């Protein structure tokens, strides 16, 4: 008999993640080949645009893993939108990921009211569309081959 619980438990989460990782590594030759290599580690990559005062006016937060750049946040302050700053941030992240971390691809998720057009203009292609996530919006996953 099993007892079902819905509590948040960080220790159980860590155990579950470790067991899932082991199961996935055993089942996937690709994940098995990554084991104990530098590409296995998720490594942060941040790019910042700063005012002379040091105040951020734009930034990109991402990480690299398994030869992929995964962009999680890209933001440019309103007065600087449309000036090419977002393109500069993205281009720098792609360059660093490709030249110093051997990334061959990039991915990003964005909503329809955010920047799918921006990413398409930078060479990204939509590979997934989730309508009504969140309700009333569409989420897109886009990818790009680097290099």
Backbone bond lengths (Angstrom), bond angles and torsions (degrees), N, CA, C in turn:
res aa  C-N    CA-C-N  psi(-1)  N-CA   C-N-CA  omega(-1)  CA-C   N-CA-C  phi
1 X - - - 1.450 - - 1.528 108.59 -
2 X 1.310 116.31 143.15 1.456 122.09 -179.68 1.515 110.83 -113.06
3 X 1.308 115.26 148.01 1.460 121.70 171.92 1.538 105.99 -105.80
4 X 1.311 117.29 129.66 1.469 122.24 179.32 1.516 108.59 -102.84
5 X 1.360 116.51 130.25 1.459 122.39 179.35 1.529 109.58 -126.36
6 X 1.317 115.33 157.07 1.466 120.28 178.31 1.521 112.26 -123.38
7 X 1.317 117.41 22.08 1.458 120.01 -178.59 1.527 110.89 -82.68
8 X 1.320 116.50 151.96 1.452 122.44 173.90 1.522 107.81 -80.10
9 X 1.325 116.28 125.69 1.461 121.46 -176.46 1.527 108.21 -139.84
10 X 1.330 116.92 106.31 1.463 121.78 -175.93 1.523 112.18 -64.88
11 X 1.319 118.11 -36.29 1.463 120.39 179.94 1.528 110.95 -67.18
12 X 1.323 116.51 -44.22 1.467 119.68 177.53 1.523 110.82 -65.25
13 X 1.332 116.00 -36.91 1.469 119.92 177.40 1.521 110.18 -60.15
14 X 1.321 117.45 -45.42 1.461 121.52 179.80 1.531 110.78 -63.33
15 X 1.319 116.41 -41.93 1.460 120.84 177.99 1.524 110.80 -63.06
16 X 1.323 116.26 -46.50 1.465 121.19 178.76 1.528 110.99 -59.73
17 X 1.321 116.20 -44.59 1.470 120.33 -179.94 1.537 110.96 -62.21
18 X 1.321 117.23 -42.89 1.464 120.99 179.23 1.531 110.99 -64.22
19 X 1.321 116.32 -43.10 1.465 119.20 179.99 1.526 111.60 -67.39
20 X 1.330 116.83 -39.87 1.464 120.20 177.39 1.533 110.36 -64.70
21 X 1.327 116.07 -41.59 1.469 120.25 178.39 1.528 110.02 -59.70
22 X 1.324 117.68 -45.17 1.460 121.07 178.94 1.530 111.40 -63.06
23 X 1.320 116.62 -43.42 1.469 120.90 179.10 1.528 110.40 -62.52
24 X 1.340 116.53 -45.69 1.459 120.66 -179.47 1.523 111.83 -65.46
25 X 1.330 116.43 -39.45 1.471 120.03 179.51 1.521 110.49 -63.68
26 X 1.314 116.37 -39.95 1.462 120.49 178.37 1.529 111.32 -66.34
27 X 1.318 117.15 -37.44 1.466 121.81 -175.39 1.525 113.83 -82.28
28 X 1.330 118.16 -21.03 1.466 120.95 -172.97 1.519 111.71 -119.52
29 X 1.324 117.88 116.40 1.463 119.87 175.15 1.536 111.99 -59.39
30 X 1.319 117.37 -34.05 1.463 120.48 -179.92 1.528 110.87 -65.50
31 X 1.327 117.40 -46.39 1.463 120.36 178.12 1.527 111.24 -68.95
32 X 1.308 117.14 -35.62 1.458 120.77 177.21 1.523 110.87 -61.97
33 X 1.329 117.33 -40.06 1.468 121.53 179.56 1.534 111.59 -66.81
34 X 1.329 117.50 -27.47 1.464 121.51 178.62 1.527 112.87 -75.45
35 X 1.318 116.65 -25.17 1.472 121.94 -173.51 1.514 110.72 -54.18
36 X 1.317 115.71 129.96 1.460 123.91 176.91 1.532 113.92 65.25
37 X 1.325 116.49 26.66 1.465 121.12 173.45 1.530 108.12 -115.55
38 X 1.339 117.94 161.68 1.469 119.49 176.87 1.531 112.94 -59.01
39 X 1.324 118.03 -31.61 1.469 121.31 -179.18 1.519 112.27 -67.93
40 X 1.336 117.44 -16.58 1.461 121.02 179.87 1.528 111.63 -71.34
41 X 1.331 116.30 -28.33 1.462 120.34 -177.02 1.524 111.25 -81.02
42 X 1.312 115.02 137.52 1.465 122.00 173.66 1.533 106.38 -82.81
43 X 1.348 116.19 114.23 1.462 120.98 -174.24 1.521 109.91 -113.98
44 X 1.334 118.39 124.06 1.469 120.82 -179.67 1.531 112.21 -62.51
45 X 1.316 115.45 146.97 1.458 122.67 172.95 1.531 106.81 -139.03
46 X 1.315 116.82 118.01 1.466 122.83 -179.98 1.516 109.02 -122.78
47 X 1.334 116.68 141.89 1.464 123.33 175.08 1.520 106.70 -131.19
48 X 1.341 117.14 129.75 1.462 121.53 -175.20 1.518 110.88 -124.32
49 X 1.322 116.04 143.81 1.464 123.49 168.38 1.519 105.75 -111.50
50 X 1.322 116.64 119.70 1.456 121.22 -173.72 1.530 111.24 -119.39
51 X 1.323 114.86 140.40 1.461 121.10 171.48 1.531 108.12 -68.50
52 X 1.323 117.48 166.29 1.469 121.52 177.25 1.525 111.11 -55.89
53 X 1.319 116.65 -30.06 1.467 121.54 179.79 1.529 112.58 -75.59
54 X 1.332 116.87 -9.68 1.457 121.48 -176.39 1.513 113.55 94.41
55 X 1.324 116.77 -4.89 1.470 121.99 179.37 1.536 109.66 -71.15
56 X 1.325 117.65 128.98 1.470 119.32 177.43 1.528 111.32 -65.76
57 X 1.321 115.30 133.87 1.457 120.82 174.26 1.525 110.36 -114.58
58 X 1.329 115.17 -4.19 1.452 121.63 176.40 1.508 109.51 -175.72
59 X 1.311 115.54 157.71 1.450 118.49 178.63 1.509 112.50 -168.05
60 X 1.316 113.42 159.20 1.457 121.60 177.55 1.518 107.05 -132.68
61 X 1.323 115.90 129.72 1.462 122.32 177.10 1.521 106.90 -118.92
62 X 1.317 115.20 129.07 1.463 121.03 -176.96 1.521 108.30 -152.21
63 X 1.305 114.96 179.71 1.457 121.39 169.56 1.520 108.05 -146.74
64 X 1.319 115.31 159.61 1.456 120.29 174.98 1.519 108.12 -112.69
65 X 1.312 115.06 144.61 1.457 122.18 178.86 1.520 108.27 -162.83
66 X 1.313 116.70 133.15 1.463 122.97 173.05 1.533 111.87 54.90
67 X 1.310 116.42 42.96 1.469 122.80 179.02 1.524 113.47 67.99
68 X 1.331 117.38 22.17 1.453 122.86 177.10 1.523 109.92 -123.50
69 X 1.328 115.69 142.23 1.451 123.48 166.38 1.520 106.16 -94.78
70 X 1.328 117.54 127.63 1.467 121.06 178.12 1.523 107.96 -119.65
71 X 1.319 115.84 108.57 1.463 122.56 -179.15 1.523 107.94 -84.03
72 X 1.338 116.32 125.64 1.464 119.67 179.30 1.520 112.29 -107.93
73 X 1.339 118.25 -29.17 1.460 121.47 179.14 1.530 109.86 -144.58
74 X 1.319 116.04 133.88 1.470 122.08 170.62 1.519 106.21 -140.51
75 X 1.326 115.36 122.12 1.465 120.37 -176.46 1.519 109.53 -140.07
76 X 1.325 115.63 139.30 1.465 123.14 174.15 1.525 106.95 -129.86
77 X 1.334 116.59 131.98 1.460 122.00 179.22 1.531 109.77 -59.46
78 X 1.312 115.89 142.53 1.467 122.85 -173.77 1.533 114.55 -46.21
79 X 1.337 120.83 -47.39 1.467 119.14 -177.85 1.528 114.31 -62.87
80 X 1.334 116.93 -17.67 1.464 120.55 -175.89 1.527 113.27 -105.85
81 X 1.326 116.48 0.20 1.468 119.18 178.32 1.522 109.28 -69.48
82 X 1.322 115.37 141.91 1.464 120.68 -179.35 1.524 113.55 83.03
83 X 1.332 117.86 4.24 1.465 121.09 -179.55 1.527 113.12 -98.12
84 X 1.327 116.94 -4.00 1.457 120.61 -176.94 1.519 113.45 97.06
85 X 1.326 117.57 -1.35 1.457 120.34 -178.30 1.523 111.53 -64.65
86 X 1.322 118.15 -42.14 1.461 120.67 177.93 1.520 111.40 -60.59
87 X 1.322 116.14 -40.72 1.464 121.00 177.43 1.527 110.44 -62.44
88 X 1.326 117.11 -42.05 1.465 120.73 179.27 1.527 111.21 -63.23
89 X 1.329 117.41 -43.03 1.461 120.90 178.62 1.528 110.90 -62.41
90 X 1.331 115.93 -47.02 1.458 121.22 -179.26 1.524 111.01 -64.17
91 X 1.322 116.83 -44.77 1.459 121.10 -179.52 1.523 111.23 -61.22
92 X 1.327 116.75 -41.67 1.469 120.43 178.86 1.528 110.92 -64.55
93 X 1.322 117.76 -43.74 1.469 120.58 178.63 1.528 110.72 -61.90
94 X 1.329 116.86 -44.70 1.464 120.63 178.58 1.526 110.92 -61.94
95 X 1.327 116.72 -41.80 1.470 121.41 -179.58 1.535 110.59 -62.86
96 X 1.325 116.77 -49.22 1.467 120.43 179.56 1.523 110.22 -61.18
97 X 1.315 117.18 -45.89 1.467 120.97 -178.77 1.526 111.15 -61.04
98 X 1.322 116.11 -41.36 1.464 120.31 -176.98 1.529 111.99 -75.16
99 X 1.331 117.28 -46.16 1.468 119.98 -171.83 1.523 114.22 -85.39
100 X 1.326 118.07 -30.94 1.467 118.11 -177.34 1.521 113.61 -108.93
101 X 1.344 116.77 -13.76 1.473 118.81 -178.44 1.522 112.86 -124.36
102 X 1.327 116.34 7.20 1.465 122.79 175.21 1.526 113.41 58.75
103 X 1.318 117.22 33.20 1.463 120.33 177.55 1.524 109.85 -78.91
104 X 1.313 115.42 136.44 1.459 121.61 179.87 1.522 112.08 -104.34
105 X 1.328 117.47 -15.42 1.459 122.07 -176.23 1.524 110.69 -141.13
106 X 1.340 114.27 162.32 1.457 121.62 175.21 1.520 108.24 -135.09
107 X 1.337 115.58 150.64 1.462 120.35 176.38 1.515 109.67 -140.87
108 X 1.333 114.85 154.05 1.457 121.52 179.05 1.519 108.53 -154.29
109 X 1.329 116.54 148.64 1.461 121.87 171.54 1.522 107.02 -112.95
110 X 1.330 115.95 138.45 1.461 120.79 179.16 1.522 108.63 -149.33
111 X 1.311 116.21 154.30 1.465 120.29 177.28 1.515 110.56 -93.87
112 X 1.337 115.33 162.73 1.466 120.66 -177.22 1.524 112.66 -60.83
113 X 1.336 118.09 -27.22 1.464 120.84 -179.53 1.529 111.79 -90.00
114 X 1.329 117.05 -0.70 1.454 120.74 178.88 1.531 110.56 -97.99
115 X 1.328 117.77 -98.93 1.460 118.37 -166.77 1.526 116.70 -140.43
116 X 1.341 120.23 35.88 1.473 116.79 179.32 1.529 112.05 -61.52
117 X 1.321 117.56 -35.65 1.470 120.59 178.22 1.522 112.33 -64.98
118 X 1.314 116.44 -39.06 1.464 121.30 177.21 1.519 110.19 -59.75
119 X 1.327 116.98 -48.83 1.463 119.77 -177.65 1.527 111.31 -67.24
120 X 1.327 117.97 -38.75 1.471 120.14 175.97 1.526 110.20 -59.47
121 X 1.329 117.18 -42.10 1.468 121.27 179.37 1.532 111.51 -64.01
122 X 1.333 117.23 -21.70 1.468 121.68 178.89 1.531 111.84 -93.78
123 X 1.325 116.98 8.27 1.458 120.93 176.02 1.512 115.71 96.90
124 X 1.321 117.53 7.77 1.458 120.98 178.28 1.526 109.83 -82.98
125 X 1.329 115.22 149.63 1.457 121.83 178.17 1.522 109.86 -120.39
126 X 1.326 115.96 140.34 1.462 120.99 177.64 1.527 108.43 -71.97
127 X 1.346 115.93 125.94 1.459 121.20 176.85 1.522 112.01 -115.23
128 X 1.330 116.21 -11.31 1.460 120.09 179.79 1.525 108.78 -154.18
129 X 1.308 115.33 140.01 1.465 122.08 177.23 1.519 107.78 -133.59
130 X 1.333 116.34 125.66 1.462 120.79 179.80 1.524 107.99 -118.75
131 X 1.329 117.18 100.95 1.462 119.29 179.52 1.525 112.04 -70.53
132 X 1.315 114.51 150.21 1.463 122.34 175.38 1.529 113.49 62.67
133 X 1.361 115.90 32.65 1.465 121.58 177.35 1.511 110.14 -130.48
134 X 1.325 118.41 100.50 1.455 128.12 -3.07 1.526 110.58 -71.86
135 X 1.326 118.10 172.22 1.458 119.91 -178.06 1.534 112.04 -49.95
136 X 1.328 115.16 127.75 1.455 121.41 179.64 1.516 114.40 92.56
137 X 1.329 117.58 -4.63 1.462 121.86 -179.67 1.525 109.44 -129.45
138 X 1.330 115.76 167.05 1.456 122.20 175.48 1.514 108.29 -122.22
139 X 1.321 116.03 132.84 1.468 120.29 174.32 1.517 108.85 -100.00
140 X 1.323 115.12 138.36 1.465 122.50 177.28 1.520 109.73 -117.58
141 X 1.319 115.90 141.59 1.464 122.04 166.14 1.509 105.54 -108.90
142 X 1.348 115.58 129.00 1.448 121.60 179.81 1.520 109.15 -123.98
143 X 1.344 116.46 147.83 1.449 121.26 177.95 1.519 110.33 -131.85
144 X 1.327 114.59 161.14 1.466 121.31 179.02 1.523 108.43 -148.18
145 X 1.305 116.23 140.91 1.473 121.24 172.52 1.517 107.05 -84.27
146 X 1.329 116.73 129.43 1.460 121.33 -179.60 1.524 110.50 -93.33
147 X 1.331 115.33 150.19 1.464 120.27 174.20 1.471 115.69 93.56
